[in-house]
Amino acid sequence: MRPDDIAVEYRDETLTFAELVGRATELAAGLRSRGLGRDDCVGIFLEPSAALPVAVWGVLFAGAAYLPLSPDYPDERIRAMAEDSRAPVLLTEPPLRDRLAALAPPGTALLTPAEPATGARATADVPAGPPIPAPSPTSSTPRAAPAGPRA
């Protein structure tokens, strides 16, 4: 890999491998500073852009799993996925923040991929509601598993 080669190209946006890794590493550090890591899930609600692979790699670099939430999904599907995942953080962009705030469970932090790195608080955090109990170890609720090598 050559750091100055183009890694991401979307319309008029480009990122080199060095820029992609740098931005994803900053995002990962910000997510980890919020206490996120292994066994956590972070929702990604972004339109296609150069920010999308930064968000995906940032979540993975933090050790968490990502939940793809397409803006093309119906609202009820987004709401159900966000609730079922119990993701404490959903990454989005300013034009989508209000829509996501109306669909996210209470207490969910809504951030742009740049916010965790700067320590900025999301201005549209969903108000906290009663705590949601964690599933018991014997729960039959499916959990995300780390991806391993495929045979």
C-alpha positions, 0 to 999 in steps of 0.5 A: 500500500502506498499512502498517497494513492487514492483509497476512496473516490466519490464524485468530487471527493477523494481520500488517500490511504493516509487520509482514510487511515488518519481520519478513521483512527481519529474517529476510533479514538473518539469513540473509545474515549466515549467508552465504546469498544469490543461488544459495542455496536455503532449505527452508521446513518450516512448517505454515500460519500467519502465519509462513509468508509471513514465511519465504517473503518473508524468503528472497526478500529475502535473494536466495535461492530457497525450497524448499517442504517441506510437513509433509504430504509423506511423509518419503521425499519430504522427505528426497529434496527436502532432499538434492537441493536441498542447502539449507544451512538449513531453516526450521521450527518447534519442534514439527516440528524433531525430525521434520525433524532425522531427515530433513535431510542431515548439516550442515544448519542447522535454524532457526525464522524468528526465530532467524537475526535473533537470531543464535541457533544451532539446537539441533538442527543435523544433525551434520556428515558428509563434505562433499558435492561441488558439482555440476559446471557441466556437470551435468544436475541442474536448478537453480532459476532466478530468477523473472522477469516472465511474458508 
